[in-house]
Amino acid sequence: MSDEHTQTGTGWPQPAEPTRPDGPAGEPDPRPEAPDPDELSPLSPQERPSGEDEDPSTTPDEAAPAEGVAAAGPAAVVSPWRRFSSAAVMIMVLLGLLGFTLAVQLKMTSTDSSLAAARQEDLVRILYDLEAREIRLRQDIAALEESQRQLRSGEQGRQAALEEATRRADELGILAGTLPARGPGLTVRFQAGAKPISAVRVLDAVQELRGAGAEAMQISGGDQATVRIVASTYFLNGENGALIVDGRPLTGPFTITVLGDPATMRTALNIPGGVVASVAGDGGNVIVEEREVAEVSALHVPRPLEHARPVS
């Protein structure tokens, strides 16, 4: 055998490795129709064994950009809506409001076209009429407020007059004996001695009490009969020491209940030569007691007037 053949264990010659006519061994086929070695592999890059997924003709610097893109993935994609900032949104809102305001203003202007087309003299007259109407309305308001004030003051005046009239009627009723009364005062009790209590002594006591400011009085007898003492009350001596007061007989002892200032009335009764001294001179006794609350409950029935008339 020749030296160009390699001997094998079988004795058969082993053919030499074919060479590519257009390039040295290990270089890719420059022909355009040559398939990519990666496309000829049935395995995907993920399924290839380690060491086979790298192209020896590719440098690490050229593979870096591809790895960066693959590492970014879908999450690195930025939505175009996020590019709008808050300032852009605010500008859009303001532009919308401006457009709406212009539309409303245009509508209002178009509805008042009559004033826009009016002459200057007509506008002056309209303004004058509006001012005159405003003046009249203000005057009406002032007049109504004054009427309201008068009504309120008149109501208050009527209420005050009614209260005053009620108070005056009560006072006159107490003085006339037609209303009961109560208040501080005295009880004056007459006890007869050797002589009976005469009508003169009782009338003197009533006069002294009136002079001391007595406001209401009544006299009671031993039989609990009571008569209201008023300006027209009269006293007469009755039989067996009795008294006739306004035509009604009363038996002793007699007690006068009077309303007024207790100290002043007590002083008036005890003056020298007064009622207390006069009754004591007749052998009797006058007992005067102060009351914080005394009550005059007897009422006087006024008689109808036949001749007297109020002066109008």
C-alpha positions in Angstrom: 0.0 0.0 0.0 0.9 3.5 -0.5 1.8 6.0 2.2 -1.3 8.1 1.5 -3.5 5.4 3.0 -3.8 4.7 6.7 -3.7 1.2 7.8 -6.7 -0.1 9.9 -7.1 -3.1 11.9 -9.1 -4.8 9.2 -6.5 -4.3 6.7 -8.7 -2.1 4.6 -7.6 1.3 3.7 -9.4 4.3 5.4 -10.3 7.0 2.9 -9.0 10.5 3.6 -11.4 13.3 5.0 -12.8 15.3 2.1 -11.8 18.9 1.9 -13.9 21.9 0.8 -12.7 23.3 -2.5 -13.5 26.9 -1.7 -12.0 27.4 1.8 -9.9 25.9 4.5 -11.3 23.5 7.0 -13.3 25.0 9.9 -14.6 28.0 8.0 -18.3 28.4 7.1 -19.4 27.9 3.6 -19.5 31.3 2.0 -22.1 30.2 -0.6 -25.4 32.0 -0.3 -27.3 28.8 -0.6 -25.5 27.2 2.3 -27.9 26.6 5.2 -27.2 27.9 8.7 -25.7 25.3 10.9 -28.2 26.3 13.6 -31.1 25.6 11.3 -29.8 22.2 10.5 -29.8 21.2 14.2 -33.1 19.6 15.2 -32.6 20.8 18.8 -33.7 24.3 20.0 -31.1 26.5 21.7 -32.6 25.5 25.1 -32.4 21.8 24.3 -28.9 21.8 23.0 -26.2 20.5 25.2 -23.9 22.9 26.8 -21.2 24.1 24.5 -23.3 23.6 21.3 -25.5 26.7 21.6 -22.7 29.1 21.1 -21.4 30.0 17.7 -17.6 30.0 17.7 -17.7 32.7 15.1 -19.6 35.1 17.5 -17.6 37.2 20.0 -18.9 37.9 23.5 -19.2 41.6 22.7 -21.6 40.8 19.8 -23.7 38.5 21.9 -24.2 41.0 24.8 -26.9 43.1 23.2 -29.0 40.0 22.4 -28.8 38.9 26.0 -29.9 42.3 27.2 -33.0 42.3 25.0 -33.9 38.8 26.1 -33.5 39.7 29.7 -35.7 42.7 29.4 -38.7 40.8 28.2 -42.4 42.1 28.0 -42.2 43.8 31.3 -39.8 46.3 30.0 -42.3 47.7 27.5 -43.7 51.1 28.7 -47.4 51.9 28.0 -47.9 55.1 26.0 -50.6 56.3 28.4 -48.0 56.5 31.2 -46.1 59.1 29.3 -48.9 61.7 30.1 -47.9 63.6 33.3 -50.3 65.2 35.8 -49.6 68.6 34.3 -50.8 67.4 30.9 -54.0 66.1 32.5 -54.6 69.4 34.3 -54.1 71.3 31.1 -56.7 69.1 29.3 -59.2 69.7 32.1 -58.6 73.5 32.0 -59.1 73.5 28.3 -62.4 71.7 28.7 -63.7 74.2 31.3 -62.6 77.1 29.1 -64.5 75.7 26.2 -67.6 75.1 28.3 -67.5 78.7 29.6 -67.1 80.1 26.1 -70.1 78.1 24.9 -72.3 79.4 27.8 -71.2 83.0 27.3 -72.0 82.7 23.6 -75.4 81.3 24.4 -76.2 84.1 26.8 -75.1 86.8 24.4 -77.2 85.3 21.6 -80.3 85.3 23.8 -80.0 89.0 24.7 -79.6 90.1 21.1 -82.3 92.8 21.6 -80.2 94.8 24.0 -77.1 94.4 21.8 -79.1 95.9 18.8 -80.7 98.7 20.9 -79.6 102.3 20.4 -77.7 104.2 23.1 -80.8 106.4 23.9 -82.9 103.2 24.4 -80.3 101.8 26.7 -80.2 105.0 28.8 -84.0 104.9 29.1 -84.0 101.3 30.2 -81.3 102.0 32.8 -83.3 105.0 34.1 -86.5 102.9 34.4 -84.6 100.2 36.3 -83.2 102.8 38.7 -86.6 104.3 39.3 -88.1 100.9 39.9 -85.3 100.1 42.4 -86.1 103.4 44.3 -89.8 102.6 44.5 -89.1 99.1 45.8 -86.8 100.5 48.4 -89.4 103.0 49.5 -92.0 100.2 49.7 -89.6 98.1 51.8 -89.0 101.0 54.2 -92.8 101.6 54.5 -93.5 98.0 55.3 -90.7 97.9 57.9 -92.1 101.0 59.5 -95.6 99.5 59.6 -94.2 96.3 61.1 -92.4 98.4 63.8 -95.6 100.3 64.6 -97.6 97.1 64.8 -95.1 95.6 67.2 -94.9 98.8 69.3 -98.7 99.1 69.2 -99.0 95.5 70.3 -96.6 96.0 73.1 -98.4 99.2 74.1 -101.7 97.4 74.1 -100.3 94.6 76.2 -98.8 97.1 78.7 -102.0 99.1 78.8 -104.0 95.9 79.4 -101.6 94.9 82.3 -101.9 98.4 83.8 -105.7 98.3 83.5 -105.8 94.9 85.2 -103.6 96.0 88.0 -105.7 99.2 88.5 -108.9 97.2 88.5 -107.5 94.9 91.1 -106.6 97.8 93.3 -110.0 99.4 92.9 -111.7 96.1 93.6 -109.8 95.8 96.9 -110.5 99.3 97.8 -114.2 98.9 96.9 -114.4 95.6 98.8 -115.4 93.6 95.8 -112.2 91.5 95.7 -110.6 89.5 98.6 -107.1 90.5 99.7 -104.3 89.2 101.8 -101.0 90.6 103.1 -99.3 91.9 106.2 -101.4 93.6 108.7 -103.0 93.6 112.2 -105.9 92.0 114.1 -107.5 94.4 116.6 -109.8 92.7 119.2 -112.2 94.8 121.4 -113.1 93.4 124.8 -115.9 95.1 126.6 -115.6 96.1 130.3 -118.2 97.7 132.5 -119.5 99.4 129.4 -120.2 97.8 126.1 -118.1 98.6 123.0 -119.9 101.4 121.3 -120.2 102.2 117.7 -118.3 105.4 118.2 -115.2 103.6 119.5 -115.2 101.2 116.5 -115.7 104.0 114.1 -112.7 105.9 115.7 -110.6 102.8 115.3 -111.5 102.5 111.6 -110.7 106.1 111.0 -107.3 105.9 112.7 -106.4 102.8 110.7 -107.4 104.5 107.5 -105.3 107.5 108.4 -102.3 105.1 109.0 -102.6 103.6 105.5 -104.9 100.7 105.9 -105.9 99.3 102.5 -108.5 96.7 103.3 -110.6 95.9 106.5 -113.3 93.7 107.7 -115.0 93.3 111.1 -116.2 90.1 112.7 -118.5 89.4 115.7 -118.5 86.7 118.3 -121.0 84.7 116.2 -118.4 84.6 113.3 -120.5 87.0 111.2 -118.2 89.2 109.0 -118.8 92.5 107.2 -116.4 94.1 104.7 -115.5 97.7 105.7 -115.6 100.2 102.8 -116.0 103.9 102.4 -119.7 103.8 102.7 -119.8 101.4 105.8 -121.7 102.8 108.8 -121.9 101.6 112.4 -124.9 101.7 114.8 -125.4 100.6 118.4 -127.6 97.6 118.7 -129.4 96.0 121.6 -127.5 94.2 124.5 -124.1 95.6 123.3 -124.5 94.5 119.7 -123.3 96.5 116.7 -125.2 97.0 113.5 -122.7 97.3 110.5 -124.2 98.1 107.2 -127.5 96.9 108.5 -126.2 93.6 109.8 -126.1 92.9 113.6 -122.9 91.7 115.1 -122.4 90.5 118.7 -119.2 90.9 120.8 -116.4 90.6 121.1 -115.5 92.4 117.9 -112.4 91.9 115.8 -111.1 94.1 113.0 -108.7 92.5 110.5 -106.8 95.2 108.6 -104.1 95.0 105.8 -101.3 97.6 105.8 -98.0 98.5 107.5 -98.3 96.9 110.9 -95.9 99.2 112.8 -97.6 102.4 111.5 -101.1 101.2 112.3 -100.1 100.0 115.8 -98.6 103.4 116.5 -101.8 105.2 115.3 -103.9 103.1 117.6 -101.7 103.7 120.7 -101.4 107.5 120.4 -102.4 109.3 123.6 -106.1 109.8 123.7 -106.6 107.4 120.9 -108.8 104.3 120.6 -106.8 102.1 123.0 -106.8 104.8 125.7 -110.5 105.6 125.2 -111.6 101.9 125.4 -109.4 101.5 128.5 -111.1 104.5 130.0 -114.5 102.8 129.5 -113.2 99.7 131.4 -112.5 97.7 128.3 -109.4 96.4 126.6 -108.0 96.5 123.0 -105.6 93.7 122.0 -103.5 94.5 118.9 -101.5 91.6 117.2 -99.3 91.8 114.1 -99.8 89.3 111.3 -97.3 88.5 108.6 -100.1 87.3 106.4 -103.6 88.5 107.2 -106.6 87.7 105.0 -109.6 89.9 104.3 -112.1 87.6 102.6 -115.5 89.2 103.2 -116.9 91.0 100.1 -119.0 94.0 99.8 -122.0 93.9 97.5 -122.2 97.3 95.8 -125.7 98.8 95.5 -126.8 100.0 92.1 -126.4 103.7 91.4 -129.6 105.6 90.8 -128.4 109.2 90.5 -124.6 109.3 90.1 -123.1 109.0 86.6 -119.5 109.0 85.6 -118.2 112.2 84.0 -117.3 111.6 80.4 
